[in-house]
Amino acid sequence: MMKKLMIMSVMGLMMLNLSACDGNVTKQDVGTAAGAVAGGVIGSQFGSGAGNTAATIGGAVVGGYIGNQLTKD
C-alpha cells in the first residue's frame, strides 16, 4: 500500500511539475493531477500483482482525463 501511495504521489507531482513549466498552474492542471491521483488510488483497489499495477496505472490515466475534462474552461 505504501508503495502505491508513493507512486501516485510521484505521478501527481510530475504532472503538476510539467504543467507548471510556463509558471502558470491552471485550474485544469490541478484537476488533471487530482483526478490522476484519485483514479490511481481507486484503481489500486482492484487486481493483484501485475494486474493491480495495471489497474492503478489505468485508473490514474482515466482519472487524469476525467479531471482534465471536468475543469476545462
PDB file of N, CA, C, O and CB in Angstrom:
ATOM      1  N   MET A   1       0.826  -1.199   0.000  1.00  0.00           N
ATOM      2  CA  MET A   1       0.000   0.000   0.000  1.00  0.00           C
ATOM      3  C   MET A   1       0.865   1.256   0.000  1.00  0.00           C
ATOM      4  O   MET A   1       0.557   2.223  -0.698  1.00  0.00           O
ATOM      5  CB  MET A   1      -0.937   0.002   1.209  1.00  0.00           C
ATOM      6  N   MET A   2       1.944   1.248   0.777  1.00  0.00           N
ATOM      7  CA  MET A   2       2.809   2.412   0.849  1.00  0.00           C
ATOM      8  C   MET A   2       3.483   2.662  -0.492  1.00  0.00           C
ATOM      9  O   MET A   2       3.661   3.810  -0.897  1.00  0.00           O
ATOM     10  CB  MET A   2       3.855   2.234   1.946  1.00  0.00           C
ATOM     11  N   LYS A   3       3.862   1.579  -1.186  1.00  0.00           N
ATOM     12  CA  LYS A   3       4.489   1.724  -2.493  1.00  0.00           C
ATOM     13  C   LYS A   3       3.515   2.369  -3.478  1.00  0.00           C
ATOM     14  O   LYS A   3       3.912   3.230  -4.262  1.00  0.00           O
ATOM     15  CB  LYS A   3       4.964   0.355  -3.021  1.00  0.00           C
ATOM     16  N   LYS A   4       2.262   1.968  -3.446  1.00  0.00           N
ATOM     17  CA  LYS A   4       1.246   2.529  -4.341  1.00  0.00           C
ATOM     18  C   LYS A   4       1.041   4.008  -4.048  1.00  0.00           C
ATOM     19  O   LYS A   4       0.940   4.818  -4.969  1.00  0.00           O
ATOM     20  CB  LYS A   4      -0.087   1.769  -4.198  1.00  0.00           C
ATOM     21  N   LEU A   5       0.981   4.351  -2.800  1.00  0.00           N
ATOM     22  CA  LEU A   5       0.794   5.751  -2.424  1.00  0.00           C
ATOM     23  C   LEU A   5       1.973   6.592  -2.892  1.00  0.00           C
ATOM     24  O   LEU A   5       1.796   7.718  -3.356  1.00  0.00           O
ATOM     25  CB  LEU A   5       0.617   5.884  -0.905  1.00  0.00           C
ATOM     26  N   MET A   6       3.163   6.045  -2.768  1.00  0.00           N
ATOM     27  CA  MET A   6       4.356   6.753  -3.220  1.00  0.00           C
ATOM     28  C   MET A   6       4.315   6.949  -4.732  1.00  0.00           C
ATOM     29  O   MET A   6       4.614   8.040  -5.218  1.00  0.00           O
ATOM     30  CB  MET A   6       5.628   5.987  -2.814  1.00  0.00           C
ATOM     31  N   ILE A   7       3.951   5.917  -5.479  1.00  0.00           N
ATOM     32  CA  ILE A   7       3.868   6.012  -6.931  1.00  0.00           C
ATOM     33  C   ILE A   7       2.849   7.075  -7.334  1.00  0.00           C
ATOM     34  O   ILE A   7       3.117   7.897  -8.210  1.00  0.00           O
ATOM     35  CB  ILE A   7       3.495   4.649  -7.543  1.00  0.00           C
ATOM     36  N   MET A   8       1.690   7.057  -6.699  1.00  0.00           N
ATOM     37  CA  MET A   8       0.643   8.018  -7.036  1.00  0.00           C
ATOM     38  C   MET A   8       1.078   9.447  -6.707  1.00  0.00           C
ATOM     39  O   MET A   8       0.789  10.377  -7.459  1.00  0.00           O
ATOM     40  CB  MET A   8      -0.653   7.676  -6.290  1.00  0.00           C
ATOM     41  N   SER A   9       1.764   9.614  -5.597  1.00  0.00           N
ATOM     42  CA  SER A   9       2.238  10.945  -5.227  1.00  0.00           C
ATOM     43  C   SER A   9       3.250  11.463  -6.236  1.00  0.00           C
ATOM     44  O   SER A   9       3.200  12.624  -6.642  1.00  0.00           O
ATOM     45  CB  SER A   9       2.853  10.925  -3.830  1.00  0.00           C
ATOM     46  N   VAL A  10       4.161  10.599  -6.632  1.00  0.00           N
ATOM     47  CA  VAL A  10       5.176  10.996  -7.610  1.00  0.00           C
ATOM     48  C   VAL A  10       4.517  11.342  -8.943  1.00  0.00           C
ATOM     49  O   VAL A  10       4.887  12.329  -9.578  1.00  0.00           O
ATOM     50  CB  VAL A  10       6.222   9.871  -7.801  1.00  0.00           C
ATOM     51  N   MET A  11       3.546  10.540  -9.370  1.00  0.00           N
ATOM     52  CA  MET A  11       2.863  10.809 -10.628  1.00  0.00           C
ATOM     53  C   MET A  11       2.153  12.165 -10.578  1.00  0.00           C
ATOM     54  O   MET A  11       2.231  12.947 -11.526  1.00  0.00           O
ATOM     55  CB  MET A  11       1.856   9.689 -10.941  1.00  0.00           C
ATOM     56  N   GLY A  12       1.472  12.434  -9.488  1.00  0.00           N
ATOM     57  CA  GLY A  12       0.775  13.711  -9.347  1.00  0.00           C
ATOM     58  C   GLY A  12       1.732  14.888  -9.362  1.00  0.00           C
ATOM     59  O   GLY A  12       1.468  15.905 -10.002  1.00  0.00           O
ATOM     60  N   LEU A  13       2.845  14.747  -8.655  1.00  0.00           N
ATOM     61  CA  LEU A  13       3.830  15.826  -8.636  1.00  0.00           C
ATOM     62  C   LEU A  13       4.472  16.026 -10.002  1.00  0.00           C
ATOM     63  O   LEU A  13       4.745  17.158 -10.400  1.00  0.00           O
ATOM     64  CB  LEU A  13       4.903  15.540  -7.596  1.00  0.00           C
ATOM     65  N   MET A  14       4.713  14.940 -10.720  1.00  0.00           N
ATOM     66  CA  MET A  14       5.274  15.056 -12.060  1.00  0.00           C
ATOM     67  C   MET A  14       4.320  15.800 -12.979  1.00  0.00           C
ATOM     68  O   MET A  14       4.745  16.644 -13.767  1.00  0.00           O
ATOM     69  CB  MET A  14       5.590  13.674 -12.633  1.00  0.00           C
ATOM     70  N   MET A  15       3.035  15.493 -12.881  1.00  0.00           N
ATOM     71  CA  MET A  15       2.057  16.161 -13.733  1.00  0.00           C
ATOM     72  C   MET A  15       1.997  17.651 -13.414  1.00  0.00           C
ATOM     73  O   MET A  15       1.958  18.483 -14.321  1.00  0.00           O
ATOM     74  CB  MET A  15       0.671  15.523 -13.563  1.00  0.00           C
ATOM     75  N   LEU A  16       1.989  17.984 -12.136  1.00  0.00           N
ATOM     76  CA  LEU A  16       1.965  19.397 -11.760  1.00  0.00           C
ATOM     77  C   LEU A  16       3.246  20.101 -12.197  1.00  0.00           C
ATOM     78  O   LEU A  16       3.215  21.239 -12.664  1.00  0.00           O
ATOM     79  CB  LEU A  16       1.772  19.545 -10.245  1.00  0.00           C
ATOM     80  N   ASN A  17       4.356  19.415 -12.039  1.00  0.00           N
ATOM     81  CA  ASN A  17       5.642  19.994 -12.423  1.00  0.00           C
ATOM     82  C   ASN A  17       5.691  20.269 -13.921  1.00  0.00           C
ATOM     83  O   ASN A  17       6.125  21.341 -14.341  1.00  0.00           O
ATOM     84  CB  ASN A  17       6.790  19.064 -12.020  1.00  0.00           C
ATOM     85  N   LEU A  18       5.255  19.322 -14.718  1.00  0.00           N
ATOM     86  CA  LEU A  18       5.271  19.512 -16.163  1.00  0.00           C
ATOM     87  C   LEU A  18       4.309  20.609 -16.602  1.00  0.00           C
ATOM     88  O   LEU A  18       4.599  21.365 -17.529  1.00  0.00           O
ATOM     89  CB  LEU A  18       4.925  18.212 -16.862  1.00  0.00           C
ATOM     90  N   SER A  19       3.170  20.691 -15.937  1.00  0.00           N
ATOM     91  CA  SER A  19       2.198  21.701 -16.331  1.00  0.00           C
ATOM     92  C   SER A  19       2.622  23.103 -15.888  1.00  0.00           C
ATOM     93  O   SER A  19       2.106  24.099 -16.394  1.00  0.00           O
ATOM     94  CB  SER A  19       0.833  21.363 -15.750  1.00  0.00           C
ATOM     95  N   ALA A  20       3.550  23.175 -14.956  1.00  0.00           N
ATOM     96  CA  ALA A  20       3.975  24.473 -14.438  1.00  0.00           C
ATOM     97  C   ALA A  20       5.204  25.020 -15.162  1.00  0.00           C
ATOM     98  O   ALA A  20       5.803  25.997 -14.714  1.00  0.00           O
ATOM     99  CB  ALA A  20       4.266  24.364 -12.958  1.00  0.00           C
ATOM    100  N   CYS A  21       5.575  24.406 -16.260  1.00  0.00           N
ATOM    101  CA  CYS A  21       6.768  24.847 -16.986  1.00  0.00           C
ATOM    102  C   CYS A  21       6.694  26.312 -17.386  1.00  0.00           C
ATOM    103  O   CYS A  21       7.715  27.001 -17.396  1.00  0.00           O
ATOM    104  CB  CYS A  21       6.967  23.997 -18.221  1.00  0.00           C
ATOM    105  N   ASP A  22       5.513  26.795 -17.712  1.00  0.00           N
ATOM    106  CA  ASP A  22       5.383  28.199 -18.093  1.00  0.00           C
ATOM    107  C   ASP A  22       5.136  29.100 -16.884  1.00  0.00           C
ATOM    108  O   ASP A  22       4.976  30.310 -17.043  1.00  0.00           O
ATOM    109  CB  ASP A  22       4.253  28.363 -19.098  1.00  0.00           C
ATOM    110  N   GLY A  23       5.104  28.542 -15.705  1.00  0.00           N
ATOM    111  CA  GLY A  23       4.941  29.316 -14.482  1.00  0.00           C
ATOM    112  C   GLY A  23       3.501  29.539 -14.067  1.00  0.00           C
ATOM    113  O   GLY A  23       3.254  30.127 -13.014  1.00  0.00           O
ATOM    114  N   ASN A  24       2.540  29.085 -14.864  1.00  0.00           N
ATOM    115  CA  ASN A  24       1.132  29.285 -14.547  1.00  0.00           C
ATOM    116  C   ASN A  24       0.440  27.946 -14.367  1.00  0.00           C
ATOM    117  O   ASN A  24       0.261  27.202 -15.331  1.00  0.00           O
ATOM    118  CB  ASN A  24       0.438  30.104 -15.643  1.00  0.00           C
ATOM    119  N   VAL A  25       0.054  27.639 -13.150  1.00  0.00           N
ATOM    120  CA  VAL A  25      -0.704  26.420 -12.887  1.00  0.00           C
ATOM    121  C   VAL A  25      -2.174  26.793 -12.945  1.00  0.00           C
ATOM    122  O   VAL A  25      -2.641  27.637 -12.180  1.00  0.00           O
ATOM    123  CB  VAL A  25      -0.324  25.776 -11.496  1.00  0.00           C
ATOM    124  N   THR A  26      -2.896  26.165 -13.851  1.00  0.00           N
ATOM    125  CA  THR A  26      -4.308  26.486 -14.029  1.00  0.00           C
ATOM    126  C   THR A  26      -5.189  25.540 -13.228  1.00  0.00           C
ATOM    127  O   THR A  26      -4.734  24.525 -12.701  1.00  0.00           O
ATOM    128  CB  THR A  26      -4.686  26.428 -15.508  1.00  0.00           C
ATOM    129  N   LYS A  27      -6.451  25.901 -13.154  1.00  0.00           N
ATOM    130  CA  LYS A  27      -7.439  25.038 -12.502  1.00  0.00           C
ATOM    131  C   LYS A  27      -7.496  23.689 -13.200  1.00  0.00           C
ATOM    132  O   LYS A  27      -7.682  22.657 -12.555  1.00  0.00           O
ATOM    133  CB  LYS A  27      -8.834  25.702 -12.502  1.00  0.00           C
ATOM    134  N   GLN A  28      -7.336  23.694 -14.506  1.00  0.00           N
ATOM    135  CA  GLN A  28      -7.378  22.449 -15.275  1.00  0.00           C
ATOM    136  C   GLN A  28      -6.167  21.572 -14.951  1.00  0.00           C
ATOM    137  O   GLN A  28      -6.298  20.348 -14.903  1.00  0.00           O
ATOM    138  CB  GLN A  28      -7.428  22.751 -16.787  1.00  0.00           C
ATOM    139  N   ASP A  29      -5.009  22.159 -14.732  1.00  0.00           N
ATOM    140  CA  ASP A  29      -3.821  21.397 -14.352  1.00  0.00           C
ATOM    141  C   ASP A  29      -4.032  20.699 -13.009  1.00  0.00           C
ATOM    142  O   ASP A  29      -3.709  19.523 -12.842  1.00  0.00           O
ATOM    143  CB  ASP A  29      -2.589  22.317 -14.287  1.00  0.00           C
ATOM    144  N   VAL A  30      -4.574  21.442 -12.074  1.00  0.00           N
ATOM    145  CA  VAL A  30      -4.832  20.886 -10.748  1.00  0.00           C
ATOM    146  C   VAL A  30      -5.895  19.792 -10.836  1.00  0.00           C
ATOM    147  O   VAL A  30      -5.773  18.758 -10.180  1.00  0.00           O
ATOM    148  CB  VAL A  30      -5.277  21.997  -9.768  1.00  0.00           C
ATOM    149  N   GLY A  31      -6.928  20.010 -11.636  1.00  0.00           N
ATOM    150  CA  GLY A  31      -7.971  18.997 -11.819  1.00  0.00           C
ATOM    151  C   GLY A  31      -7.427  17.725 -12.431  1.00  0.00           C
ATOM    152  O   GLY A  31      -7.819  16.625 -12.042  1.00  0.00           O
ATOM    153  N   THR A  32      -6.522  17.870 -13.390  1.00  0.00           N
ATOM    154  CA  THR A  32      -5.903  16.705 -14.019  1.00  0.00           C
ATOM    155  C   THR A  32      -5.090  15.912 -13.006  1.00  0.00           C
ATOM    156  O   THR A  32      -5.208  14.690 -12.924  1.00  0.00           O
ATOM    157  CB  THR A  32      -5.012  17.136 -15.191  1.00  0.00           C
ATOM    158  N   ALA A  33      -4.268  16.610 -12.239  1.00  0.00           N
ATOM    159  CA  ALA A  33      -3.432  15.938 -11.243  1.00  0.00           C
ATOM    160  C   ALA A  33      -4.281  15.285 -10.154  1.00  0.00           C
ATOM    161  O   ALA A  33      -4.028  14.145  -9.765  1.00  0.00           O
ATOM    162  CB  ALA A  33      -2.451  16.933 -10.615  1.00  0.00           C
ATOM    163  N   ALA A  34      -5.274  15.999  -9.670  1.00  0.00           N
ATOM    164  CA  ALA A  34      -6.141  15.440  -8.623  1.00  0.00           C
ATOM    165  C   ALA A  34      -6.903  14.228  -9.140  1.00  0.00           C
ATOM    166  O   ALA A  34      -7.061  13.237  -8.427  1.00  0.00           O
ATOM    167  CB  ALA A  34      -7.128  16.505  -8.113  1.00  0.00           C
ATOM    168  N   GLY A  35      -7.374  14.307 -10.375  1.00  0.00           N
ATOM    169  CA  GLY A  35      -8.081  13.177 -10.961  1.00  0.00           C
ATOM    170  C   GLY A  35      -7.177  11.974 -11.137  1.00  0.00           C
ATOM    171  O   GLY A  35      -7.602  10.839 -10.919  1.00  0.00           O
ATOM    172  N   ALA A  36      -5.926  12.213 -11.532  1.00  0.00           N
ATOM    173  CA  ALA A  36      -4.972  11.118 -11.700  1.00  0.00           C
ATOM    174  C   ALA A  36      -4.676  10.432 -10.370  1.00  0.00           C
ATOM    175  O   ALA A  36      -4.619   9.205 -10.296  1.00  0.00           O
ATOM    176  CB  ALA A  36      -3.673  11.635 -12.322  1.00  0.00           C
ATOM    177  N   VAL A  37      -4.491  11.221  -9.336  1.00  0.00           N
ATOM    178  CA  VAL A  37      -4.225  10.635  -8.021  1.00  0.00           C
ATOM    179  C   VAL A  37      -5.443   9.855  -7.527  1.00  0.00           C
ATOM    180  O   VAL A  37      -5.309   8.723  -7.063  1.00  0.00           O
ATOM    181  CB  VAL A  37      -3.846  11.734  -7.004  1.00  0.00           C
ATOM    182  N   ALA A  38      -6.616  10.452  -7.624  1.00  0.00           N
ATOM    183  CA  ALA A  38      -7.831   9.767  -7.173  1.00  0.00           C
ATOM    184  C   ALA A  38      -8.080   8.497  -7.984  1.00  0.00           C
ATOM    185  O   ALA A  38      -8.422   7.458  -7.420  1.00  0.00           O
ATOM    186  CB  ALA A  38      -9.044  10.705  -7.277  1.00  0.00           C
ATOM    187  N   GLY A  39      -7.912   8.575  -9.294  1.00  0.00           N
ATOM    188  CA  GLY A  39      -8.108   7.406 -10.144  1.00  0.00           C
ATOM    189  C   GLY A  39      -7.118   6.313  -9.836  1.00  0.00           C
ATOM    190  O   GLY A  39      -7.475   5.135  -9.841  1.00  0.00           O
ATOM    191  N   GLY A  40      -5.880   6.679  -9.566  1.00  0.00           N
ATOM    192  CA  GLY A  40      -4.867   5.690  -9.206  1.00  0.00           C
ATOM    193  C   GLY A  40      -5.169   5.003  -7.886  1.00  0.00           C
ATOM    194  O   GLY A  40      -4.981   3.794  -7.749  1.00  0.00           O
ATOM    195  N   VAL A  41      -5.634   5.770  -6.923  1.00  0.00           N
ATOM    196  CA  VAL A  41      -5.995   5.190  -5.626  1.00  0.00           C
ATOM    197  C   VAL A  41      -7.168   4.229  -5.789  1.00  0.00           C
ATOM    198  O   VAL A  41      -7.159   3.137  -5.220  1.00  0.00           O
ATOM    199  CB  VAL A  41      -6.347   6.300  -4.606  1.00  0.00           C
ATOM    200  N   ILE A  42      -8.168   4.624  -6.554  1.00  0.00           N
ATOM    201  CA  ILE A  42      -9.317   3.750  -6.790  1.00  0.00           C
ATOM    202  C   ILE A  42      -8.890   2.517  -7.574  1.00  0.00           C
ATOM    203  O   ILE A  42      -9.286   1.402  -7.234  1.00  0.00           O
ATOM    204  CB  ILE A  42     -10.432   4.505  -7.543  1.00  0.00           C
ATOM    205  N   GLY A  43      -8.084   2.700  -8.623  1.00  0.00           N
ATOM    206  CA  GLY A  43      -7.626   1.573  -9.422  1.00  0.00           C
ATOM    207  C   GLY A  43      -6.792   0.590  -8.634  1.00  0.00           C
ATOM    208  O   GLY A  43      -6.798  -0.604  -8.932  1.00  0.00           O
ATOM    209  N   SER A  44      -6.067   1.073  -7.623  1.00  0.00           N
ATOM    210  CA  SER A  44      -5.207   0.196  -6.831  1.00  0.00           C
ATOM    211  C   SER A  44      -5.996  -0.779  -5.964  1.00  0.00           C
ATOM    212  O   SER A  44      -5.418  -1.695  -5.379  1.00  0.00           O
ATOM    213  CB  SER A  44      -4.299   1.023  -5.957  1.00  0.00           C
ATOM    214  N   GLN A  45      -7.292  -0.594  -5.879  1.00  0.00           N
ATOM    215  CA  GLN A  45      -8.131  -1.487  -5.084  1.00  0.00           C
ATOM    216  C   GLN A  45      -8.489  -2.760  -5.836  1.00  0.00           C
ATOM    217  O   GLN A  45      -9.099  -3.663  -5.264  1.00  0.00           O
ATOM    218  CB  GLN A  45      -9.396  -0.773  -4.661  1.00  0.00           C
ATOM    219  N   PHE A  46      -8.120  -2.846  -7.108  1.00  0.00           N
ATOM    220  CA  PHE A  46      -8.505  -3.973  -7.944  1.00  0.00           C
ATOM    221  C   PHE A  46      -7.297  -4.798  -8.352  1.00  0.00           C
ATOM    222  O   PHE A  46      -6.194  -4.273  -8.503  1.00  0.00           O
ATOM    223  CB  PHE A  46      -9.244  -3.488  -9.178  1.00  0.00           C
ATOM    224  N   GLY A  47      -7.516  -6.085  -8.528  1.00  0.00           N
ATOM    225  CA  GLY A  47      -6.493  -6.989  -9.030  1.00  0.00           C
ATOM    226  C   GLY A  47      -5.422  -7.308  -8.011  1.00  0.00           C
ATOM    227  O   GLY A  47      -5.466  -6.855  -6.867  1.00  0.00           O
ATOM    228  N   SER A  48      -4.451  -8.107  -8.456  1.00  0.00           N
ATOM    229  CA  SER A  48      -3.303  -8.441  -7.617  1.00  0.00           C
ATOM    230  C   SER A  48      -2.088  -8.609  -8.516  1.00  0.00           C
ATOM    231  O   SER A  48      -2.221  -8.941  -9.694  1.00  0.00           O
ATOM    232  CB  SER A  48      -3.565  -9.736  -6.780  1.00  0.00           C
ATOM    233  N   GLY A  49      -0.912  -8.380  -7.963  1.00  0.00           N
ATOM    234  CA  GLY A  49       0.320  -8.499  -8.730  1.00  0.00           C
ATOM    235  C   GLY A  49       0.367  -7.518  -9.879  1.00  0.00           C
ATOM    236  O   GLY A  49       0.122  -6.324  -9.707  1.00  0.00           O
ATOM    237  N   ALA A  50       0.691  -8.044 -11.074  1.00  0.00           N
ATOM    238  CA  ALA A  50       0.788  -7.187 -12.260  1.00  0.00           C
ATOM    239  C   ALA A  50      -0.563  -6.587 -12.626  1.00  0.00           C
ATOM    240  O   ALA A  50      -0.628  -5.473 -13.146  1.00  0.00           O
ATOM    241  CB  ALA A  50       1.342  -7.979 -13.444  1.00  0.00           C
ATOM    242  N   GLY A  51      -1.637  -7.317 -12.360  1.00  0.00           N
ATOM    243  CA  GLY A  51      -2.976  -6.794 -12.631  1.00  0.00           C
ATOM    244  C   GLY A  51      -3.291  -5.584 -11.776  1.00  0.00           C
ATOM    245  O   GLY A  51      -3.970  -4.660 -12.223  1.00  0.00           O
ATOM    246  N   ASN A  52      -2.799  -5.587 -10.545  1.00  0.00           N
ATOM    247  CA  ASN A  52      -3.009  -4.457  -9.651  1.00  0.00           C
ATOM    248  C   ASN A  52      -2.250  -3.239 -10.144  1.00  0.00           C
ATOM    249  O   ASN A  52      -2.762  -2.120 -10.103  1.00  0.00           O
ATOM    250  CB  ASN A  52      -2.581  -4.809  -8.227  1.00  0.00           C
ATOM    251  N   THR A  53      -1.038  -3.455 -10.606  1.00  0.00           N
ATOM    252  CA  THR A  53      -0.242  -2.350 -11.145  1.00  0.00           C
ATOM    253  C   THR A  53      -0.926  -1.759 -12.375  1.00  0.00           C
ATOM    254  O   THR A  53      -1.012  -0.540 -12.519  1.00  0.00           O
ATOM    255  CB  THR A  53       1.187  -2.826 -11.501  1.00  0.00           C
ATOM    256  N   ALA A  54      -1.406  -2.620 -13.249  1.00  0.00           N
ATOM    257  CA  ALA A  54      -2.099  -2.156 -14.455  1.00  0.00           C
ATOM    258  C   ALA A  54      -3.368  -1.393 -14.094  1.00  0.00           C
ATOM    259  O   ALA A  54      -3.674  -0.371 -14.707  1.00  0.00           O
ATOM    260  CB  ALA A  54      -2.440  -3.343 -15.370  1.00  0.00           C
ATOM    261  N   ALA A  55      -4.103  -1.883 -13.105  1.00  0.00           N
ATOM    262  CA  ALA A  55      -5.328  -1.202 -12.675  1.00  0.00           C
ATOM    263  C   ALA A  55      -5.005   0.159 -12.074  1.00  0.00           C
ATOM    264  O   ALA A  55      -5.746   1.119 -12.286  1.00  0.00           O
ATOM    265  CB  ALA A  55      -6.095  -2.061 -11.655  1.00  0.00           C
ATOM    266  N   THR A  56      -3.918   0.254 -11.335  1.00  0.00           N
ATOM    267  CA  THR A  56      -3.511   1.522 -10.740  1.00  0.00           C
ATOM    268  C   THR A  56      -3.143   2.532 -11.816  1.00  0.00           C
ATOM    269  O   THR A  56      -3.582   3.681 -11.777  1.00  0.00           O
ATOM    270  CB  THR A  56      -2.333   1.313  -9.788  1.00  0.00           C
ATOM    271  N   ILE A  57      -2.340   2.098 -12.772  1.00  0.00           N
ATOM    272  CA  ILE A  57      -1.932   2.992 -13.861  1.00  0.00           C
ATOM    273  C   ILE A  57      -3.135   3.382 -14.716  1.00  0.00           C
ATOM    274  O   ILE A  57      -3.302   4.549 -15.072  1.00  0.00           O
ATOM    275  CB  ILE A  57      -0.851   2.323 -14.737  1.00  0.00           C
ATOM    276  N   GLY A  58      -3.964   2.404 -15.038  1.00  0.00           N
ATOM    277  CA  GLY A  58      -5.170   2.687 -15.828  1.00  0.00           C
ATOM    278  C   GLY A  58      -6.091   3.651 -15.110  1.00  0.00           C
ATOM    279  O   GLY A  58      -6.649   4.560 -15.724  1.00  0.00           O
ATOM    280  N   GLY A  59      -6.251   3.454 -13.811  1.00  0.00           N
ATOM    281  CA  GLY A  59      -7.082   4.365 -13.023  1.00  0.00           C
ATOM    282  C   GLY A  59      -6.530   5.777 -13.018  1.00  0.00           C
ATOM    283  O   GLY A  59      -7.288   6.746 -13.077  1.00  0.00           O
ATOM    284  N   ALA A  60      -5.204   5.898 -12.948  1.00  0.00           N
ATOM    285  CA  ALA A  60      -4.574   7.222 -12.963  1.00  0.00           C
ATOM    286  C   ALA A  60      -4.794   7.914 -14.306  1.00  0.00           C
ATOM    287  O   ALA A  60      -5.069   9.113 -14.358  1.00  0.00           O
ATOM    288  CB  ALA A  60      -3.068   7.107 -12.669  1.00  0.00           C
ATOM    289  N   VAL A  61      -4.671   7.151 -15.387  1.00  0.00           N
ATOM    290  CA  VAL A  61      -4.868   7.735 -16.714  1.00  0.00           C
ATOM    291  C   VAL A  61      -6.309   8.190 -16.901  1.00  0.00           C
ATOM    292  O   VAL A  61      -6.563   9.312 -17.341  1.00  0.00           O
ATOM    293  CB  VAL A  61      -4.489   6.728 -17.804  1.00  0.00           C
ATOM    294  N   VAL A  62      -7.243   7.317 -16.566  1.00  0.00           N
ATOM    295  CA  VAL A  62      -8.665   7.653 -16.723  1.00  0.00           C
ATOM    296  C   VAL A  62      -9.053   8.798 -15.786  1.00  0.00           C
ATOM    297  O   VAL A  62      -9.764   9.718 -16.188  1.00  0.00           O
ATOM    298  CB  VAL A  62      -9.551   6.413 -16.448  1.00  0.00           C
ATOM    299  N   GLY A  63      -8.589   8.738 -14.546  1.00  0.00           N
ATOM    300  CA  GLY A  63      -8.889   9.804 -13.593  1.00  0.00           C
ATOM    301  C   GLY A  63      -8.321  11.141 -14.019  1.00  0.00           C
ATOM    302  O   GLY A  63      -8.972  12.174 -13.864  1.00  0.00           O
ATOM    303  N   GLY A  64      -7.101  11.128 -14.560  1.00  0.00           N
ATOM    304  CA  GLY A  64      -6.493  12.355 -15.056  1.00  0.00           C
ATOM    305  C   GLY A  64      -7.286  12.951 -16.200  1.00  0.00           C
ATOM    306  O   GLY A  64      -7.473  14.166 -16.271  1.00  0.00           O
ATOM    307  N   TYR A  65      -7.747  12.102 -17.088  1.00  0.00           N
ATOM    308  CA  TYR A  65      -8.546  12.570 -18.225  1.00  0.00           C
ATOM    309  C   TYR A  65      -9.876  13.174 -17.739  1.00  0.00           C
ATOM    310  O   TYR A  65     -10.280  14.249 -18.182  1.00  0.00           O
ATOM    311  CB  TYR A  65      -8.813  11.402 -19.215  1.00  0.00           C
ATOM    312  N   ILE A  66     -10.534  12.472 -16.836  1.00  0.00           N
ATOM    313  CA  ILE A  66     -11.813  12.973 -16.314  1.00  0.00           C
ATOM    314  C   ILE A  66     -11.599  14.296 -15.571  1.00  0.00           C
ATOM    315  O   ILE A  66     -12.357  15.247 -15.762  1.00  0.00           O
ATOM    316  CB  ILE A  66     -12.470  11.922 -15.372  1.00  0.00           C
ATOM    317  N   GLY A  67     -10.573  14.352 -14.729  1.00  0.00           N
ATOM    318  CA  GLY A  67     -10.280  15.597 -14.007  1.00  0.00           C
ATOM    319  C   GLY A  67      -9.981  16.741 -14.960  1.00  0.00           C
ATOM    320  O   GLY A  67     -10.386  17.878 -14.719  1.00  0.00           O
ATOM    321  N   ASN A  68      -9.280  16.445 -16.034  1.00  0.00           N
ATOM    322  CA  ASN A  68      -8.960  17.453 -17.040  1.00  0.00           C
ATOM    323  C   ASN A  68     -10.216  17.968 -17.711  1.00  0.00           C
ATOM    324  O   ASN A  68     -10.382  19.177 -17.877  1.00  0.00           O
ATOM    325  CB  ASN A  68      -8.007  16.887 -18.082  1.00  0.00           C
ATOM    326  N   GLN A  69     -11.104  17.063 -18.100  1.00  0.00           N
ATOM    327  CA  GLN A  69     -12.314  17.457 -18.807  1.00  0.00           C
ATOM    328  C   GLN A  69     -13.291  18.214 -17.896  1.00  0.00           C
ATOM    329  O   GLN A  69     -13.960  19.148 -18.339  1.00  0.00           O
ATOM    330  CB  GLN A  69     -12.994  16.226 -19.391  1.00  0.00           C
ATOM    331  N   LEU A  70     -13.369  17.811 -16.634  1.00  0.00           N
ATOM    332  CA  LEU A  70     -14.293  18.468 -15.716  1.00  0.00           C
ATOM    333  C   LEU A  70     -13.874  19.892 -15.376  1.00  0.00           C
ATOM    334  O   LEU A  70     -14.720  20.720 -15.038  1.00  0.00           O
ATOM    335  CB  LEU A  70     -14.413  17.665 -14.452  1.00  0.00           C
ATOM    336  N   THR A  71     -12.595  20.185 -15.459  1.00  0.00           N
ATOM    337  CA  THR A  71     -12.123  21.520 -15.089  1.00  0.00           C
ATOM    338  C   THR A  71     -11.743  22.358 -16.308  1.00  0.00           C
ATOM    339  O   THR A  71     -11.112  23.406 -16.172  1.00  0.00           O
ATOM    340  CB  THR A  71     -10.931  21.408 -14.155  1.00  0.00           C
ATOM    341  N   LYS A  72     -12.123  21.899 -17.488  1.00  0.00           N
ATOM    342  CA  LYS A  72     -11.824  22.638 -18.715  1.00  0.00           C
ATOM    343  C   LYS A  72     -12.577  23.969 -18.696  1.00  0.00           C
ATOM    344  O   LYS A  72     -13.742  24.025 -18.301  1.00  0.00           O
ATOM    345  CB  LYS A  72     -12.208  21.803 -19.978  1.00  0.00           C
ATOM    346  N   ASP A  73     -11.916  25.021 -19.117  1.00  0.00           N
ATOM    347  CA  ASP A  73     -12.548  26.360 -19.138  1.00  0.00           C
ATOM    348  C   ASP A  73     -13.602  26.445 -20.191  1.00  0.00           C
ATOM    349  O   ASP A  73     -14.232  27.490 -20.350  1.00  0.00           O
ATOM    350  CB  ASP A  73     -11.516  27.448 -19.371  1.00  0.00           C
TER     351      ASP A  73
END
